[in-house]
Amino acid sequence: MKDLTVATLTATLIAGTLAMPALAQTDLVLSSWLPPRHPIVVNAIKPWAEEVEEVTDGRVTVRVLGKPLGSPPSHFDMARDGVADITYGLHSFSQDDRFDKSQVGQFSFIGDDAIAASSAFWTVYTEDLDARADHEGTHLLGLFVHGPGLFHNNKLRIETPADFAGLKIRVPGGYVAGLMEDLGATPLFMSSTEVYEKLSRGVIDGVTFTYEALTAFNLTDDVAYSMTVPGGLYNTTWFLVVNEAKWDGIAEEDREAIEAISGAAFAERVGQAWNDADTAAVEEIEAAGITLHSASDAVLEAVRAAAEAREAAWAGSLGDDYDGEAALARLRELSGVAE
């Protein structure tokens, strides 16, 4: 009788175990368009993906693709439409007005520290300018900026505002496209991956890029002069998003764990990666014989005048629902830029 009771209990436990629902497993695909060895992929995107698996005890995995599922400008729509589960990209690549409020992080004089500037952009865009509404159809995992933007060219050292005249310059869209026009250059929109061919063939004379982009995209042989501006000539704003339906299918406990390493934490992670990449790139730029020089007072004055006009026009375009001037002032305060 005793053996029968033990057998019955054992069978009951086994049946109960089999009846328990298995823990949900979610495998996410992240489409990555930067070169696989780009410092942001190696030191921010992939480590974050690995940490997602860790904090969810393996229930959620993120596979970073070696080749993208579409062109760089299409990456937000790809996440929204479910072509990829997770994507990152530049707001300005959209070439329309859906991310107009993101320009708060694209202006001149945003900051020289990518950690502080990225953290400030995440805070201001989400808290003051309703970033989540702009990214409808996706769940917002990250917002960030790169290090200070420079003006690189292979024609001449820029000493006066007149020196910009006639130069054909690659831009990533957004604010800096208008700034180049204001300064007399001819802006040509193209994604980062197109620049090497265009610059090496002489289709363009220069490019608005960070320090690290010259090395990441193999441009050091085709640039002669790189001009810096305190706080950056411009910046670019970036998103990291996941398809909304895919996100909603993840267990709440795991969503909370992923949120904890995203948002402000991801802004700090990617900002550090960009700072480190810029520091390393400066050495390569100098070794390549490129003249790295600060903008003259006359050029700074022209940039500041154009920037102020662009900032005012942007703030006015937001209407009564958002205070663009206050948002920009807050971003600069948080990023440590003295006005």
Backbone torsions as a table, in degrees:
resi	resn	phi	psi	omega
1	MET	NA	-39.9	179.5
2	LYS	-63.4	-43.4	179.6
3	ASP	-62.4	-36.5	179.0
4	LEU	-64.8	-39.8	179.6
5	THR	-65.0	-43.6	178.9
6	VAL	-62.8	-42.7	179.7
7	ALA	-63.3	-40.0	179.7
8	THR	-64.7	-43.3	-179.6
9	LEU	-65.3	-40.7	179.8
10	THR	-62.6	-44.7	179.3
11	ALA	-62.4	-39.0	179.7
12	THR	-64.1	-42.8	-179.6
13	LEU	-64.8	-41.5	179.4
14	ILE	-63.2	-44.0	179.5
15	ALA	-62.7	-41.3	179.8
16	GLY	-64.9	-39.0	178.9
17	THR	-64.4	-43.1	179.7
18	LEU	-65.5	-29.2	-177.6
19	ALA	-79.1	-16.7	-178.4
20	MET	-66.5	135.7	-179.9
21	PRO	-68.2	139.6	177.5
22	ALA	-69.8	148.0	177.7
23	LEU	-63.2	136.8	-177.5
24	ALA	-64.7	136.0	178.1
25	GLN	-114.6	127.0	179.2
26	THR	-122.8	119.8	177.9
27	ASP	-108.3	117.3	-175.8
28	LEU	-106.9	142.2	177.8
29	VAL	-108.1	126.2	179.4
30	LEU	-109.1	116.9	177.9
31	SER	-82.9	120.9	-175.9
32	SER	-118.5	122.8	-176.7
33	TRP	-103.5	-14.8	174.1
34	LEU	-69.9	155.8	177.6
35	PRO	-53.9	141.4	-176.3
36	PRO	-55.0	-28.2	-179.5
37	ARG	-96.7	7.6	177.0
38	HIS	-60.2	138.8	-175.8
39	PRO	-58.4	-27.5	179.1
40	ILE	-74.7	-35.5	176.0
41	VAL	-68.2	-46.8	-175.3
42	VAL	-70.8	-39.8	-170.6
43	ASN	-107.2	-0.8	178.5
44	ALA	-134.1	-58.1	-175.1
45	ILE	-63.8	-53.5	-177.4
46	LYS	-67.1	-43.0	176.2
47	PRO	-61.5	-37.0	176.1
48	TRP	-64.0	-43.7	179.3
49	ALA	-59.9	-42.2	178.5
50	GLU	-65.3	-37.9	-178.7
51	GLU	-70.8	-29.9	175.0
52	VAL	-56.5	-45.0	179.4
53	GLU	-64.3	-38.6	-179.4
54	GLU	-65.4	-48.8	-173.7
55	VAL	-74.0	-15.8	176.9
56	THR	-103.7	12.4	-179.6
57	ASP	53.6	37.3	174.9
58	GLY	83.2	-0.4	-178.5
59	ARG	-75.2	-24.6	176.9
60	VAL	-124.2	127.2	176.8
61	THR	-121.3	151.7	178.0
62	VAL	-126.4	119.5	178.7
63	ARG	-102.5	115.7	-180.0
64	VAL	-87.5	118.1	-177.0
65	LEU	-73.2	145.3	176.4
66	GLY	-77.0	-23.1	177.1
67	LYS	-129.4	141.9	-178.0
68	PRO	-72.6	159.1	178.0
69	LEU	-89.3	-1.2	180.0
70	GLY	-170.1	-178.7	-179.9
71	SER	-69.4	154.8	178.6
72	PRO	-53.0	-44.9	-179.1
73	PRO	-64.8	-17.7	-176.5
74	SER	-90.1	1.5	-167.2
75	HIS	-70.1	-32.2	176.0
76	PHE	-65.7	-47.8	179.9
77	ASP	-60.9	-33.0	179.0
78	MET	-62.9	-41.0	177.6
79	ALA	-70.5	-43.4	-179.7
80	ARG	-60.5	-40.4	-174.8
81	ASP	-90.1	-2.0	176.7
82	GLY	82.5	12.7	175.4
83	VAL	-66.7	-38.5	171.5
84	ALA	-129.0	157.1	179.2
85	ASP	-80.2	-42.5	-177.8
86	ILE	-131.4	139.3	174.9
87	THR	-142.4	163.0	170.8
88	TYR	-133.4	163.3	178.7
89	GLY	172.0	-179.3	179.2
90	LEU	-91.8	136.3	175.2
91	HIS	-61.2	-37.6	-175.3
92	SER	-70.2	-17.9	178.9
93	PHE	-65.8	-20.7	-178.2
94	SER	-64.8	-26.0	178.1
95	GLN	58.0	27.8	173.2
96	ASP	-140.4	-169.1	-171.4
97	ASP	-100.3	10.7	-174.6
98	ARG	-67.0	-25.2	-178.8
99	PHE	-114.1	31.2	-176.8
100	ASP	-55.1	-37.3	-177.3
101	LYS	-68.1	-20.0	178.6
102	SER	-67.1	-15.6	-179.8
103	GLN	-61.7	-13.7	176.7
104	VAL	-54.6	-28.6	-179.9
105	GLY	-100.1	6.6	-176.5
106	GLN	-104.0	-9.0	-172.5
107	PHE	-71.8	168.4	175.1
108	SER	-67.1	155.8	173.2
109	PHE	62.6	41.9	178.4
110	ILE	-85.5	-31.9	178.9
111	GLY	149.3	156.8	179.9
112	ASP	-98.8	-8.1	-178.7
113	ASP	-108.8	114.4	-176.4
114	ALA	-67.8	-25.5	177.4
115	ILE	-68.1	-53.1	-178.3
116	ALA	-63.4	-41.3	-177.9
117	ALA	-69.4	-39.8	178.8
118	SER	-66.8	-42.4	178.4
119	SER	-63.0	-41.3	178.9
120	ALA	-65.3	-40.7	-179.9
121	PHE	-64.5	-44.5	177.3
122	TRP	-56.9	-47.4	-176.7
123	THR	-64.4	-49.6	-173.7
124	VAL	-72.0	-42.3	-177.9
125	TYR	-67.9	-37.7	-179.7
126	THR	-78.4	-40.5	-173.5
127	GLU	-85.7	-35.9	-172.4
128	ASP	-105.5	-22.8	-170.8
129	LEU	-128.1	16.1	170.0
130	ASP	56.1	53.4	-178.1
131	ALA	-59.5	-36.1	-175.9
132	ARG	-63.3	-35.4	177.4
133	ALA	-66.4	-35.6	179.8
134	ASP	-65.6	-27.5	-176.0
135	HIS	-102.8	33.7	-177.8
136	GLU	-55.2	140.2	-178.1
137	GLY	96.2	-9.3	176.8
138	THR	-133.1	166.3	169.8
139	HIS	-104.8	130.2	-174.3
140	LEU	-81.1	118.0	179.8
141	LEU	-102.0	-27.1	-177.3
142	GLY	-161.3	150.8	172.8
143	LEU	-138.8	137.2	-177.5
144	PHE	-161.9	169.1	175.2
145	VAL	-128.6	166.3	175.9
146	HIS	-92.6	-169.9	176.1
147	GLY	-72.2	-178.8	-176.2
148	PRO	-59.0	134.3	179.1
149	GLY	-80.0	142.2	-179.9
150	LEU	-116.6	171.4	174.0
151	PHE	-114.1	113.4	-178.9
152	HIS	-111.7	138.7	175.0
153	ASN	-154.3	167.2	-178.7
154	ASN	-116.5	19.1	-177.1
155	LYS	-107.2	-51.4	-174.3
156	LEU	-159.0	159.2	172.5
157	ARG	-77.7	123.7	-177.6
158	ILE	-76.4	117.1	179.9
159	GLU	-116.9	-30.8	-179.7
160	THR	-131.6	160.9	177.2
161	PRO	-57.0	-30.5	-179.2
162	ALA	-65.5	-21.2	-178.1
163	ASP	-68.3	-17.9	179.0
164	PHE	-75.0	-20.4	-170.6
165	ALA	-56.7	127.2	173.6
166	GLY	82.4	-8.5	-179.6
167	LEU	-72.8	132.7	177.5
168	LYS	-91.6	114.0	-169.3
169	ILE	-123.3	129.1	174.5
170	ARG	-69.4	136.0	175.1
171	VAL	-132.1	155.4	177.6
172	PRO	-90.3	16.8	-174.8
173	GLY	85.0	-171.1	176.9
174	GLY	69.6	-152.7	-173.9
175	TYR	-56.1	-45.0	-172.7
176	VAL	-65.7	-23.9	175.7
177	ALA	-62.6	-45.7	177.4
178	GLY	-67.1	-37.8	179.1
179	LEU	-61.4	-43.0	179.1
180	MET	-61.4	-40.9	176.7
181	GLU	-61.1	-44.7	-179.3
182	ASP	-60.4	-33.8	-177.6
183	LEU	-86.1	-6.7	175.3
184	GLY	104.1	-3.0	177.4
185	ALA	-83.1	167.5	176.1
186	THR	-105.5	108.9	-178.5
187	PRO	-81.0	138.2	177.1
188	LEU	-126.9	117.8	-178.8
189	PHE	-75.6	134.0	171.2
190	MET	-164.3	153.9	178.2
191	SER	-76.2	164.6	-174.9
192	SER	-57.7	-37.7	-174.4
193	THR	-71.0	-12.4	180.0
194	GLU	-91.3	-13.1	-167.2
195	VAL	-67.5	-42.1	-175.6
196	TYR	-54.1	-50.2	-178.4
197	GLU	-62.4	-45.6	-176.1
198	LYS	-67.1	-39.7	-178.3
199	LEU	-73.7	-42.5	-178.4
200	SER	-67.5	-27.7	179.2
201	ARG	-89.6	-4.4	179.0
202	GLY	81.4	12.6	177.1
203	VAL	-67.7	-33.7	175.0
204	ILE	-123.1	158.4	-179.5
205	ASP	-98.6	-16.0	-176.8
206	GLY	-172.7	-172.4	-171.5
207	VAL	-155.0	144.7	169.4
208	THR	-93.4	115.8	-173.7
209	PHE	-152.7	170.3	171.9
210	THR	-82.1	179.9	171.4
211	TYR	-62.2	-52.9	-171.3
212	GLU	-62.6	-27.8	-177.2
213	ALA	-66.0	-29.4	177.9
214	LEU	-61.6	-37.4	179.4
215	THR	-85.9	-38.7	-177.8
216	ALA	-63.7	-32.2	-177.6
217	PHE	-110.7	18.0	171.7
218	ASN	58.2	49.6	-175.3
219	LEU	-106.2	0.2	-172.0
220	THR	-64.2	-25.4	179.4
221	ASP	-80.1	-11.7	-174.8
222	ASP	-117.1	12.8	177.0
223	VAL	-125.2	137.9	-180.0
224	ALA	-112.5	-28.5	-175.0
225	TYR	-135.9	135.8	178.0
226	SER	-130.3	118.2	-176.5
227	MET	-103.1	129.0	178.6
228	THR	-102.1	154.5	176.2
229	VAL	-133.3	132.4	179.8
230	PRO	-57.3	125.5	-178.2
231	GLY	83.7	-2.9	177.9
232	GLY	97.1	134.9	173.5
233	LEU	-63.2	-32.5	-179.5
234	TYR	-165.2	-179.5	170.4
235	ASN	-145.9	173.5	172.7
236	THR	-125.1	147.8	180.0
237	THR	-109.7	142.9	-171.5
238	TRP	-129.2	154.9	175.5
239	PHE	-123.4	156.0	166.8
240	LEU	-130.9	116.5	-172.6
241	VAL	-134.0	157.3	175.8
242	VAL	-126.4	144.0	178.1
243	ASN	-53.0	132.4	-172.3
244	GLU	-62.4	-44.1	-179.5
245	ALA	-64.8	-39.4	178.6
246	LYS	-64.4	-41.4	179.0
247	TRP	-63.6	-44.2	-178.7
248	ASP	-63.8	-22.8	179.9
249	GLY	-81.4	-6.1	178.7
250	ILE	-86.6	141.3	-179.9
251	ALA	-58.6	145.3	-176.2
252	GLU	-56.6	-41.5	179.9
253	GLU	-59.0	-41.1	-179.6
254	ASP	-74.2	-35.4	175.7
255	ARG	-60.7	-43.2	179.6
256	GLU	-62.8	-39.7	179.4
257	ALA	-65.3	-39.2	179.5
258	ILE	-70.2	-40.3	177.8
259	GLU	-57.4	-36.9	-175.9
260	ALA	-65.4	-25.2	179.2
261	ILE	-104.7	4.7	179.7
262	SER	-109.2	-160.5	176.6
263	GLY	56.1	-122.6	-177.8
264	ALA	-62.6	-36.7	179.9
265	ALA	-66.1	-39.5	178.5
266	PHE	-70.0	-36.2	177.2
267	ALA	-58.5	-41.0	178.6
268	GLU	-68.7	-41.9	-179.7
269	ARG	-61.5	-50.0	-176.7
270	VAL	-72.2	-32.1	176.2
271	GLY	-62.9	-41.6	177.4
272	GLN	-63.6	-41.1	178.7
273	ALA	-61.4	-40.4	180.0
274	TRP	-70.9	-40.7	176.8
275	ASN	-57.7	-47.5	-178.7
276	ASP	-63.3	-40.4	-179.7
277	ALA	-65.8	-40.5	178.5
278	ASP	-64.0	-42.3	179.9
279	THR	-60.2	-45.4	179.1
280	ALA	-66.2	-36.5	-176.8
281	ALA	-68.5	-34.0	-179.5
282	VAL	-57.2	-41.0	179.1
283	GLU	-62.9	-42.5	179.3
284	GLU	-67.4	-37.8	179.5
285	ILE	-63.4	-45.6	179.5
286	GLU	-66.4	-39.5	178.9
287	ALA	-64.6	-28.5	179.7
288	ALA	-78.3	-6.3	178.6
289	GLY	85.1	11.1	177.5
290	ILE	-73.0	134.9	178.1
291	THR	-78.6	112.0	179.1
292	LEU	-100.4	115.0	-173.3
293	HIS	-138.9	154.8	178.8
294	SER	-83.2	148.2	177.1
295	ALA	-63.1	141.0	177.7
296	SER	-70.5	165.9	178.3
297	ASP	-59.7	-39.1	-179.0
298	ALA	-65.2	-41.2	179.0
299	VAL	-68.4	-42.4	178.4
300	LEU	-59.5	-40.6	179.2
301	GLU	-63.4	-40.9	179.5
302	ALA	-67.5	-41.6	178.6
303	VAL	-63.5	-45.2	-178.3
304	ARG	-62.8	-41.4	179.9
305	ALA	-64.0	-45.0	179.3
306	ALA	-65.9	-40.0	-178.7
307	ALA	-63.8	-44.4	-179.0
308	GLU	-61.9	-39.8	179.1
309	ALA	-66.7	-41.8	178.9
310	ARG	-65.9	-40.6	179.2
311	GLU	-62.7	-44.1	-179.0
312	ALA	-64.9	-42.3	179.2
313	ALA	-63.7	-41.3	178.9
314	TRP	-63.1	-47.8	-179.3
315	ALA	-60.2	-40.3	178.9
316	GLY	-66.8	-29.9	-177.9
317	SER	-72.3	-15.2	-177.3
318	LEU	-80.5	-11.0	179.0
319	GLY	74.5	-160.1	-174.6
320	ASP	-85.4	-10.0	-175.6
321	ASP	-76.8	-24.6	-176.1
322	TYR	-134.8	141.8	177.8
323	ASP	-100.2	90.4	-176.1
324	GLY	-64.2	-39.7	-179.1
325	GLU	-62.5	-43.5	179.3
326	ALA	-66.8	-38.7	179.4
327	ALA	-64.3	-43.4	179.7
328	LEU	-66.7	-40.8	177.7
329	ALA	-62.4	-40.0	178.6
330	ARG	-66.2	-41.0	179.0
331	LEU	-61.1	-44.9	-179.8
332	ARG	-66.1	-35.1	177.3
333	GLU	-65.5	-44.8	-179.1
334	LEU	-67.8	-32.5	-178.7
335	SER	-84.3	-5.3	175.0
336	GLY	86.6	17.3	179.2
337	VAL	-86.2	125.1	179.2
338	ALA	-85.1	127.9	178.2
339	GLU	-102.0	NA	NA
